[in-house]
Amino acid sequence: MAVVLSPAVAVVDGWRRARCLPCWGWLATRSEEKFKKRAELQSLMSAVGQLIALEPQARNEASLPSDHELERLCGRVTIGIEGSSDFDTLSQDGLEGTSFVFVIGADGLRWFLEMDPWSATVGLGLKDSWIDEKLQEGSDLKLLLLPRTAAQLATWDSVFRLVRQHFIEPIPSKVLGQAERLQLTPFEEVQRMAQKEFLRESGFQEVKSSARGHSHDPRYITDGHLLGDICKGTLAEVRGWLYNRMNLNELYDGSGWTKHEHTGELAVKEYIMPNKRVNEFEVFLFVDLNVKPRKQ
């Protein structure tokens, strides 16, 4: 059934439409700008991905993106089984297992443009023994390219700020209550404390690897542990929680830089951001690194 407006209503409706014309023009301009930026990011990601896929000696230095261009991106090395849910979120542990993840910025992406994928990956602080183990299990190693958005430099200050913003009490109080000791106590010493308190003969990495983000193992410290009255928030408990929920492994020192596993040298800047589903990003690209296990 057709709707017929009265003359008075028609005049008012026409006036409203006329008033909205500048708004529509503004919205159209914003939409065009957004589309243009998205297309530029897609093009940049594609170019970076194609260059990384080449052998280092085959890359033309003149065609490499500038640091200014790379500042628009961040990247994360991901590992998992092709076709599974491992690549659905930024962390293989899923959204419930890990709240935050680490990503690299322009200088880290430059590594992948100038080195072979294995050297670049190990240089970011990933353990080569762990990479070998995963590859032998049939996993694939990929570099996920993302727009540079909510990532912030991964210092202790950033970690404490994110804990305050994203977790309910008493988790922030227990974590911040150990802030000074977390920054001053070597990881190895804290892990020895944890082995006496709850890890027994295991280490943080071993317990987390077996948990895959979900475990009823009392050695695996979760939100539930810190929320409970039984948990006193000891240094070992807090460090275990940070290891599991915020991905602060043994190489993390709060400087905002990755650390080479073997030399201990600072490598490239690292950033921390909330874990989320990959398809929530407007633009993203997985780059196959084609890394093979070193130990057969």
C-alpha positions in Angstrom: 0.0 0.0 0.0 1.4 3.4 -1.0 1.9 6.0 1.7 0.8 9.5 0.7 2.1 12.5 2.7 -0.1 15.5 3.4 1.2 18.7 1.9 2.3 20.0 5.2 4.2 16.8 6.0 5.7 16.7 2.6 7.1 20.3 3.0 8.6 19.4 6.4 10.0 16.2 5.0 11.6 18.0 2.1 13.1 20.6 4.4 14.6 17.8 6.5 16.1 16.2 3.5 17.6 19.5 2.3 19.1 20.1 5.8 20.7 16.7 5.7 22.4 17.2 2.3 25.6 18.6 3.9 25.6 15.7 6.3 25.3 13.2 3.5 28.2 14.9 1.7 30.3 14.7 4.9 29.4 11.1 5.4 30.2 10.3 1.8 33.6 12.0 2.1 34.4 10.1 5.3 33.4 6.8 3.7 35.6 7.5 0.7 38.5 8.3 3.0 38.0 5.1 5.0 37.8 3.0 1.8 41.0 4.7 0.5 42.9 4.0 3.7 41.7 0.4 3.7 42.8 -0.1 0.1 46.2 1.4 0.9 46.6 -0.9 3.9 45.6 -3.9 1.8 48.1 -2.9 -0.9 50.9 -2.3 1.7 50.3 -5.7 3.4 50.2 -7.5 0.1 53.6 -5.9 -0.9 55.2 -6.8 2.4 53.8 -10.3 2.3 55.1 -10.9 -1.2 58.6 -9.6 -0.3 58.8 -11.8 2.8 57.8 -14.8 0.8 61.0 -14.3 -1.4 64.4 -15.6 -0.5 66.4 -12.7 1.1 68.8 -12.5 -1.8 66.0 -12.1 -4.2 64.5 -9.1 -2.5 65.1 -5.8 -4.3 66.3 -3.3 -1.7 64.8 -0.4 -3.7 61.4 -2.0 -3.5 61.3 -2.4 0.3 58.7 -0.3 2.1 60.0 2.7 4.1 60.0 2.8 7.9 57.2 5.4 7.6 55.1 3.0 5.6 55.8 0.1 8.0 54.7 2.3 11.0 51.2 1.7 9.7 51.4 -2.0 10.4 52.2 -4.4 13.2 52.8 -8.1 13.0 52.5 -11.3 15.1 54.2 -14.6 14.5 51.5 -17.3 14.9 51.7 -21.1 14.8 49.1 -23.7 14.5 47.5 -26.4 12.5 46.1 -25.3 9.1 42.3 -25.5 8.9 41.9 -25.6 12.7 40.8 -22.8 15.0 44.4 -22.1 15.9 44.5 -19.0 13.6 41.0 -17.7 14.5 42.4 -15.5 17.3 45.6 -13.7 17.9 46.7 -16.4 20.4 46.5 -20.1 19.8 45.1 -20.4 23.3 41.9 -18.7 22.3 40.2 -15.7 24.0 39.6 -17.4 27.3 43.1 -18.7 27.7 45.1 -15.6 26.9 43.9 -12.0 27.4 46.8 -10.2 25.7 49.4 -10.9 23.0 52.7 -9.4 21.9 53.2 -7.9 18.4 56.1 -6.3 16.6 56.3 -2.9 15.0 58.2 -1.4 12.1 61.6 -2.5 13.2 60.5 -6.1 13.7 58.8 -6.2 10.3 62.1 -4.9 8.9 63.8 -8.0 10.3 61.5 -10.2 8.2 62.2 -8.1 5.1 66.0 -8.4 5.6 66.5 -11.8 7.1 65.4 -15.4 6.5 62.2 -16.2 8.4 63.9 -18.6 10.8 66.5 -16.1 12.0 63.9 -13.3 12.2 61.6 -15.5 14.3 64.2 -16.7 16.7 65.5 -13.2 17.0 62.1 -12.1 18.3 62.6 -14.3 21.4 60.7 -17.5 20.4 62.5 -20.6 21.5 64.0 -22.5 18.5 63.4 -25.8 20.4 59.7 -24.9 20.8 59.4 -23.9 17.2 61.0 -27.2 16.1 58.6 -29.2 18.3 55.5 -27.5 16.9 56.7 -27.9 13.3 57.4 -31.6 13.8 53.8 -31.9 15.1 52.6 -30.6 11.8 52.0 -26.9 12.7 52.6 -24.1 10.3 54.4 -20.8 11.1 52.8 -17.6 9.8 53.3 -13.9 10.2 50.0 -12.1 10.7 50.0 -8.5 9.4 47.6 -6.1 11.1 46.9 -2.4 11.2 48.7 -0.6 13.9 45.8 0.1 16.3 45.6 -0.5 20.0 49.1 -1.8 20.6 51.2 -0.1 23.2 54.9 -0.5 24.1 55.1 -3.6 26.3 56.7 -2.1 29.4 55.9 -3.0 33.0 53.9 0.3 33.2 51.8 -0.8 30.3 51.2 -4.2 31.8 50.1 -2.8 35.1 47.8 -0.3 33.4 46.1 -3.0 31.4 45.6 -5.1 34.5 43.8 -2.2 36.2 41.7 -1.6 33.1 40.7 -5.1 32.2 40.5 -7.2 35.4 38.2 -7.1 38.4 39.4 -6.9 42.0 41.2 -8.4 43.8 43.3 -9.3 40.8 44.7 -5.7 40.2 45.5 -5.3 43.9 47.3 -8.6 44.1 49.3 -7.9 40.9 50.2 -4.3 41.8 51.1 -5.4 45.3 54.0 -7.2 43.7 54.9 -4.6 41.2 58.3 -3.6 42.6 59.4 -7.2 43.2 58.2 -8.2 39.7 60.5 -5.6 38.2 63.5 -6.4 40.4 63.5 -10.2 40.8 65.1 -12.4 38.1 62.7 -14.8 36.5 64.7 -17.8 37.4 64.5 -16.9 41.1 60.7 -16.4 40.9 60.3 -19.8 39.2 62.3 -21.5 42.0 59.9 -19.9 44.5 57.0 -21.2 42.4 58.4 -24.7 42.3 58.5 -24.7 46.1 55.0 -23.3 46.4 53.0 -25.0 43.7 54.9 -26.0 40.5 56.8 -28.9 42.1 59.3 -30.1 39.6 57.8 -28.4 36.6 58.4 -25.0 35.1 55.9 -22.3 34.0 56.4 -23.1 30.4 55.8 -26.8 30.8 52.6 -26.3 32.7 51.2 -23.7 30.3 52.1 -25.8 27.2 50.1 -28.7 28.5 47.2 -26.5 29.5 46.6 -24.8 26.1 44.6 -22.0 27.9 42.3 -24.3 29.8 43.3 -26.6 32.7 42.1 -27.7 36.1 45.7 -28.3 37.0 46.3 -26.4 40.3 49.7 -25.5 39.1 48.2 -23.5 36.2 47.4 -20.1 37.8 44.1 -18.5 36.4 41.8 -15.6 37.2 40.0 -18.0 39.5 43.1 -18.6 41.6 43.8 -14.8 42.1 40.2 -14.1 42.8 40.0 -16.7 45.5 40.6 -16.0 49.2 43.0 -18.9 49.5 45.4 -17.2 47.0 47.5 -14.7 49.0 49.0 -13.1 45.8 52.5 -14.1 46.4 55.2 -13.1 43.9 55.3 -16.6 42.5 51.5 -16.8 42.1 51.3 -13.4 40.4 54.2 -14.2 38.1 52.5 -17.5 37.1 49.3 -15.6 36.4 51.1 -13.1 34.2 52.9 -15.9 32.4 49.6 -17.6 31.6 47.1 -14.8 31.1 49.3 -12.0 29.7 52.0 -14.1 27.9 54.9 -12.7 30.0 57.3 -15.5 29.4 60.9 -15.9 30.8 62.3 -13.6 28.3 60.1 -10.7 29.2 61.9 -8.0 31.2 59.6 -5.0 30.9 61.9 -3.0 28.7 59.6 -2.9 25.7 62.1 -4.9 23.6 62.3 -8.5 22.5 65.2 -10.5 23.7 67.2 -13.1 21.7 66.9 -16.5 23.4 70.6 -17.4 23.1 72.5 -14.1 23.4 70.1 -12.3 25.7 70.6 -9.2 23.5 67.7 -6.7 23.0 66.4 -7.1 19.5 63.3 -5.1 18.4 60.5 -3.2 20.1 57.6 -5.3 21.2 54.1 -4.1 21.8 51.2 -5.6 23.8 47.5 -5.5 22.8 44.2 -7.3 23.7 43.8 -10.8 22.2 40.8 -10.8 19.8 39.4 -12.7 16.8 41.4 -12.0 13.6 38.3 -11.4 11.6 37.4 -8.4 13.8 40.2 -6.5 12.1 39.1 -4.6 9.0 42.2 -5.6 7.2 44.7 -8.5 7.9 47.0 -10.8 6.0 48.6 -14.2 6.9 52.0 -14.7 5.4 53.3 -18.3 5.2 56.9 -18.3 6.5 57.6 -21.8 5.0 59.8 -22.6 7.9 60.9 -26.3 8.2 62.0 -28.1 11.4 65.7 -28.1 12.0 65.6 -31.4 13.9 64.2 -34.3 11.8 
